[in-house]
Amino acid sequence: MKKIYLSIFTALAGLSLNAQTLTNANHSPAAGDVFSTWQCDSTGITAGASGPGATWNFGTIITHTSVVKNYSAITNTNTSYPTSGVKVSSSPTNESYYTSAVASLNYWGGNITVSTTAASLIYTTPAVIAAYPMSITTTSSSTTAGSITVLSLPGTFTGNSNTLADGTGTLILASGTYSNVIRVVTTQTINFNLGFVTGTVTQKNWDYYNVSSPKEALFTISTSTLASSVSPTSTQTIVTRRNPAIATGLNTNSFAQTNFAVFPNPSNTTVNFATENTEAKQVAVYDVTGKLVAKQNLTEGKLTLDVSSYTTGLYMYSVIGNANQTLKSGKITVSH
C-alpha cells in the first residue's frame, strides 16, 4: 500500500512540474504561426516578484490598441541566416530569425531599435535563448558574435546571452486571469565596433507565457540601453501584450486537427470558409492595424465573405467557437 501511495504522489508531483514547462512544441516559433501584439503604457512598470507562486497583476495597465503589430512566421529563405530556420516578422524592418531543436531555441539576429537608432544583426554564433524542457530555474547561456549594420555603416559585435526561467504563478491582464504561467528573463549584451564608433547595447526581456496556450508570450516587458562613444547613454522600455483576438497558429486543440478550408486565397471577390466541425460558429476578420473589419456567422460550417471592397493587402482571420473562444487563426490576402 505504501508503494501505491508513493507512486501516486510521484505521479502528481510530475504533473505539477510539467504544468509550467516550456518545450520546443509549445514555445519555439514554427512556420505558419501568426499572432498580434498591442503596445501598453510603460510608465512605472515593474516586472514583479520572482520564484514559485507569484502573482503578476497588470490588469489595469493602459493598452494602446492602435499601436498594433501583426506577426507571422515563415520558413526562412534569407541566405544571410541559417536556411533551416524560420523568420518571424511584422514588417521588413522588424524581423527575427530562429532555429529550434528538441533541446534548444537559437536566435540568429534580425532588427533591433533603441530610441531612434536602428540596427540589423547577423549572428555567426547564435544566442541560445531557451534550453528545453524549461521549467522554473532552468538556465541557458552562450557567447555570441557576428556582424552589425547601423545607418548603412557595417561593423562587428561580440557579446553574451543569458536566459533564466525565474518564476511561475498567476498573470492578471485586462483580457483575463491566467494561472498556468511561467516567466522567462532573457538578457543580451552586444558590444559593437563600427570603426570610429564603439558601444554596447544591453537588452533585457521579461516574457510571461501561459504554457497551455498560446505559444507566444501573453505579456512582455523589454528594456534596451545604448551606450556609445559618440552619444549619451539612452534607455527605453517597451511593454506589449498579446492581442487576444488573434490566436497562435499552434495546433493544440482538436479543432486544429479538423480540416478547415479557406479558398480562394488570395482573392479579389469572395473568400469561402468551410469546416465540418460543429464547434465553429463565427469568423472574424481584422486588418493589419488590428481593426475588426468583418464578423459573420458560419451556416452549417460554411461562410462566403465578400472582399471586393477591401483594400489590397493582408488580413488576419479568427474562427470563434461556442464559448467565444478562438479555435483557429490564419491569414487571407486580398489582391485587386
C-alpha positions as CSV (number, residue, x, y, z in Angstrom):
1,M,0.0,0.0,0.0
2,K,2.9,2.4,0.8
3,K,4.3,1.7,-2.7
4,I,0.9,2.6,-4.2
5,Y,0.8,5.9,-2.3
6,L,4.3,6.7,-3.3
7,S,3.6,6.0,-6.9
8,I,0.5,8.3,-6.8
9,F,2.5,11.0,-5.1
10,T,5.3,10.8,-7.6
11,A,2.9,10.9,-10.5
12,L,1.1,14.0,-9.0
13,A,4.5,15.7,-8.5
14,G,5.4,15.0,-12.1
15,L,2.1,16.6,-13.3
16,S,2.7,19.6,-11.1
17,L,6.2,20.0,-12.5
18,N,5.1,19.6,-16.1
19,A,2.2,22.0,-15.7
20,Q,4.6,25.0,-16.1
21,T,7.1,23.7,-18.5
22,L,8.1,25.1,-21.9
23,T,9.2,22.8,-24.7
24,N,10.0,23.0,-28.3
25,A,6.4,22.2,-29.2
26,N,4.7,24.9,-27.1
27,H,7.4,27.6,-27.3
28,S,9.5,27.6,-30.4
29,P,8.2,29.6,-33.4
30,A,7.2,27.5,-36.4
31,A,6.3,28.3,-40.0
32,G,2.5,29.1,-40.1
33,D,2.3,30.7,-36.7
34,V,0.5,34.0,-36.5
35,F,0.0,36.4,-33.6
36,S,-0.6,40.0,-32.8
37,T,0.6,42.4,-30.0
38,W,-0.7,45.7,-28.6
39,Q,1.6,48.3,-27.0
40,C,1.0,49.2,-23.4
41,D,1.9,52.1,-21.2
42,S,5.3,51.6,-19.7
43,T,5.2,54.4,-17.1
44,G,6.2,53.0,-13.7
45,I,6.1,49.4,-14.9
46,T,8.0,46.8,-12.8
47,A,8.4,43.1,-13.6
48,G,7.1,41.9,-10.3
49,A,8.3,39.1,-8.0
50,S,10.3,36.0,-9.0
51,G,10.0,32.5,-7.6
52,P,7.1,30.0,-7.5
53,G,3.6,31.0,-6.7
54,A,4.0,34.6,-7.8
55,T,1.1,36.9,-8.8
56,W,1.7,39.4,-11.5
57,N,-1.1,41.9,-11.7
58,F,-1.1,44.1,-14.9
59,G,-4.9,44.2,-15.2
60,T,-5.2,48.0,-15.1
61,I,-2.3,48.8,-17.4
62,I,-3.3,51.2,-20.2
63,T,-3.3,49.4,-23.6
64,H,-2.9,51.3,-26.8
65,T,-4.8,49.0,-29.2
66,S,-4.0,51.5,-32.1
67,V,-0.3,50.5,-31.7
68,V,-0.5,47.0,-33.1
69,K,2.0,44.6,-34.7
70,N,0.8,41.6,-36.6
71,Y,3.4,38.8,-36.8
72,S,3.7,35.8,-39.0
73,A,6.3,33.0,-39.1
74,I,7.5,31.6,-42.4
75,T,10.2,29.2,-43.5
76,N,13.4,31.3,-43.9
77,T,14.8,31.8,-47.4
78,N,17.3,34.5,-46.5
79,T,20.7,33.0,-47.2
80,S,22.3,35.5,-44.8
81,Y,20.7,33.5,-42.0
82,P,20.5,29.7,-41.4
83,T,18.2,28.4,-44.1
84,S,16.8,25.6,-41.9
85,G,15.1,28.0,-39.6
86,V,12.1,30.4,-39.5
87,K,11.7,34.1,-39.9
88,V,9.2,35.9,-37.6
89,S,8.3,39.4,-38.8
90,S,5.7,42.1,-38.6
91,S,7.3,44.3,-41.3
92,P,10.5,44.3,-43.4
93,T,12.2,46.4,-40.7
94,N,11.1,44.1,-37.8
95,E,12.4,40.6,-38.5
96,S,13.9,37.9,-36.3
97,Y,15.5,34.6,-37.3
98,Y,15.5,31.4,-35.3
99,T,16.4,27.7,-35.5
100,S,15.0,25.2,-33.0
101,A,15.6,21.7,-31.9
102,V,14.1,19.4,-29.3
103,A,16.6,20.7,-26.7
104,S,17.1,24.4,-27.6
105,L,16.0,27.5,-29.4
106,N,18.7,29.7,-31.1
107,Y,18.4,33.3,-32.1
108,W,20.4,34.3,-35.2
109,G,19.6,38.0,-35.3
110,G,17.4,40.5,-37.2
111,N,16.4,44.0,-36.5
112,I,16.7,46.0,-33.2
113,T,15.8,49.6,-32.3
114,V,16.9,51.6,-29.3
115,S,15.3,55.0,-29.2
116,T,15.9,56.4,-32.7
117,T,18.8,54.1,-33.5
118,A,18.0,51.1,-35.7
119,A,20.4,48.2,-36.5
120,S,20.4,44.9,-38.1
121,L,22.5,42.0,-36.8
122,I,23.6,38.7,-38.3
123,Y,24.9,36.2,-35.7
124,T,27.7,33.9,-36.7
125,T,27.5,32.4,-33.2
126,P,23.8,32.4,-32.1
127,A,22.2,33.3,-28.8
128,V,20.8,30.2,-27.1
129,I,17.6,31.7,-25.7
130,A,15.9,28.5,-24.4
131,A,17.0,25.1,-23.1
132,Y,14.2,22.6,-23.2
133,P,12.4,21.4,-21.2
134,M,12.3,24.8,-19.5
135,S,10.8,24.9,-16.0
136,I,11.5,27.3,-13.1
137,T,15.2,27.8,-12.5
138,T,16.2,26.4,-16.0
139,T,19.0,28.5,-17.4
140,S,20.9,28.8,-20.7
141,S,23.8,30.9,-21.7
142,S,26.0,31.5,-24.7
143,T,28.8,33.7,-26.1
144,T,27.7,35.5,-29.3
145,A,29.4,37.2,-32.2
146,G,28.6,38.4,-35.7
147,S,28.1,41.5,-38.0
148,I,26.1,44.6,-37.4
149,T,24.9,47.4,-39.7
150,V,23.8,50.8,-38.3
151,L,22.7,53.6,-40.7
152,S,24.3,51.6,-43.6
153,L,27.6,51.5,-41.6
154,P,29.0,47.9,-41.3
155,G,30.7,46.6,-38.2
156,T,31.1,43.6,-35.9
157,F,30.0,42.7,-32.5
158,T,30.7,40.2,-29.7
159,G,28.6,39.6,-26.6
160,N,26.7,37.1,-24.5
161,S,23.2,35.9,-23.8
162,N,21.7,34.6,-20.6
163,T,18.2,33.2,-20.1
164,L,16.5,32.2,-16.8
165,A,13.0,30.9,-16.1
166,D,12.7,32.8,-12.8
167,G,9.1,32.5,-11.7
168,T,5.8,30.7,-12.0
169,G,2.3,31.7,-10.9
170,T,-0.7,33.8,-12.0
171,L,-0.8,36.6,-14.5
172,I,-3.7,39.1,-14.4
173,L,-4.4,41.1,-17.6
174,A,-7.4,43.0,-18.9
175,S,-8.1,40.0,-21.2
176,G,-8.4,37.6,-18.2
177,T,-6.5,35.8,-15.5
178,Y,-4.0,33.1,-16.4
179,S,-3.0,30.6,-13.6
180,N,-0.5,28.4,-15.5
181,V,2.2,31.0,-16.3
182,I,6.0,30.8,-16.4
183,R,8.2,33.9,-16.6
184,V,11.4,33.8,-18.7
185,V,14.0,36.5,-18.4
186,T,16.5,36.9,-21.3
187,T,19.5,39.3,-21.1
188,Q,21.7,40.0,-24.1
189,T,24.8,42.2,-24.2
190,I,26.0,43.4,-27.6
191,N,29.5,45.1,-27.8
192,F,29.7,46.6,-31.3
193,N,32.5,48.2,-33.3
194,L,31.8,50.4,-36.3
195,G,35.3,51.6,-36.7
196,F,35.1,55.1,-35.4
197,V,32.1,54.3,-33.1
198,T,32.1,51.7,-30.4
199,G,29.5,50.9,-27.8
200,T,27.2,48.4,-26.0
201,V,23.6,47.6,-26.3
202,T,22.1,45.8,-23.3
203,Q,18.6,44.2,-23.8
204,K,16.5,42.5,-21.1
205,N,13.1,40.9,-21.7
206,W,10.6,39.6,-19.2
207,D,8.3,37.3,-21.1
208,Y,5.2,35.8,-19.4
209,Y,4.0,32.6,-21.0
210,N,0.8,30.6,-20.5
211,V,2.2,27.1,-21.2
212,S,-1.2,25.7,-22.2
213,S,-1.9,28.2,-25.0
214,P,-1.0,30.3,-26.9
215,K,2.6,29.8,-27.9
216,E,3.7,33.4,-27.9
217,A,4.1,35.5,-24.7
218,L,1.0,36.9,-23.1
219,F,2.9,39.9,-21.8
220,T,6.4,41.3,-22.3
221,I,8.4,44.0,-20.7
222,S,11.5,44.9,-22.7
223,T,14.3,47.3,-21.8
224,S,17.1,48.4,-24.1
225,T,20.1,50.5,-23.1
226,L,22.5,52.0,-25.7
227,A,25.9,53.4,-24.6
228,S,28.3,54.6,-27.3
229,S,31.4,56.6,-27.7
230,V,29.6,59.4,-29.6
231,S,26.3,59.9,-27.7
232,P,24.9,59.9,-24.2
233,T,23.5,56.7,-22.7
234,S,19.8,56.2,-23.5
235,T,17.3,53.6,-22.3
236,Q,13.9,52.7,-23.5
237,T,11.2,50.4,-22.1
238,I,8.5,48.9,-24.3
239,V,5.6,46.9,-22.9
240,T,3.4,44.7,-25.1
241,R,0.6,42.3,-24.5
242,R,-0.9,39.7,-26.9
243,N,-4.0,40.7,-28.9
244,P,-6.4,38.0,-27.7
245,A,-8.4,38.2,-30.9
246,I,-5.5,36.7,-32.9
247,A,-4.6,33.2,-31.7
248,T,-1.3,31.5,-32.5
249,G,-1.0,29.0,-35.3
250,L,0.0,26.3,-32.8
251,N,-2.2,23.2,-33.2
252,T,-3.1,22.5,-29.6
253,N,-6.7,21.5,-29.8
254,S,-9.0,19.1,-31.6
255,F,-10.3,21.8,-33.9
256,A,-6.8,22.5,-35.3
257,Q,-6.7,18.8,-36.5
258,T,-10.0,19.3,-38.4
259,N,-10.0,20.3,-42.0
260,F,-10.7,24.0,-42.3
261,A,-10.8,25.2,-45.9
262,V,-10.2,28.8,-46.9
263,F,-10.4,29.4,-50.6
264,P,-9.6,31.1,-53.0
265,N,-6.7,32.7,-51.2
266,P,-5.6,35.3,-52.5
267,S,-8.9,36.6,-53.8
268,N,-10.3,39.9,-55.2
269,T,-14.0,39.0,-54.9
270,T,-15.0,36.4,-52.3
271,V,-13.3,34.1,-49.8
272,N,-15.0,30.9,-48.7
273,F,-14.6,29.3,-45.3
274,A,-15.7,25.7,-44.7
275,T,-15.5,23.1,-42.0
276,E,-17.3,20.1,-40.7
277,N,-16.6,20.9,-37.1
278,T,-19.7,22.0,-35.3
279,E,-17.7,24.0,-32.7
280,A,-17.1,26.7,-35.2
281,K,-19.7,29.5,-35.1
282,Q,-18.2,32.7,-36.4
283,V,-15.4,34.1,-38.5
284,A,-13.8,37.5,-37.5
285,V,-11.5,39.3,-39.9
286,Y,-9.0,42.0,-38.9
287,D,-6.9,44.4,-41.0
288,V,-3.1,44.9,-40.4
289,T,-3.8,47.5,-37.7
290,G,-5.9,45.1,-35.7
291,K,-9.2,46.7,-36.6
292,L,-12.2,44.4,-36.9
293,V,-13.5,44.7,-40.5
294,A,-16.0,41.8,-40.5
295,K,-17.6,39.3,-38.1
296,Q,-20.0,36.8,-39.7
297,N,-21.7,33.6,-38.7
298,L,-21.0,30.2,-40.2
299,T,-24.1,28.5,-41.6
300,E,-23.7,24.7,-41.4
301,G,-20.0,25.2,-41.3
302,K,-19.8,27.5,-44.3
303,L,-19.4,31.2,-45.0
304,T,-18.8,33.2,-48.2
305,L,-17.1,36.6,-47.3
306,D,-17.3,39.4,-49.8
307,V,-13.9,41.1,-50.0
308,S,-14.5,43.0,-53.2
309,S,-14.5,46.4,-51.3
310,Y,-11.4,45.5,-49.2
311,T,-8.2,47.4,-49.7
312,T,-5.5,45.2,-51.3
313,G,-3.3,43.7,-48.6
314,L,-3.0,41.1,-45.8
315,Y,-5.8,40.3,-43.3
316,M,-6.0,38.1,-40.2
317,Y,-9.0,35.8,-39.5
318,S,-10.1,34.1,-36.3
319,V,-12.5,31.2,-36.1
320,I,-14.7,31.7,-33.0
321,G,-16.4,28.8,-31.1
322,N,-19.4,28.2,-28.9
323,A,-17.8,29.8,-25.8
324,N,-16.5,32.8,-27.7
325,Q,-13.0,31.2,-27.8
326,T,-10.6,31.4,-30.7
327,L,-10.3,28.0,-32.3
328,K,-8.0,28.8,-35.1
329,S,-6.3,31.8,-36.8
330,G,-4.8,32.4,-40.2
331,K,-4.3,34.9,-43.0
332,I,-6.1,35.8,-46.2
333,T,-4.8,38.1,-48.9
334,V,-6.9,40.5,-50.9
335,S,-5.4,41.3,-54.3
336,H,-7.2,43.6,-56.8
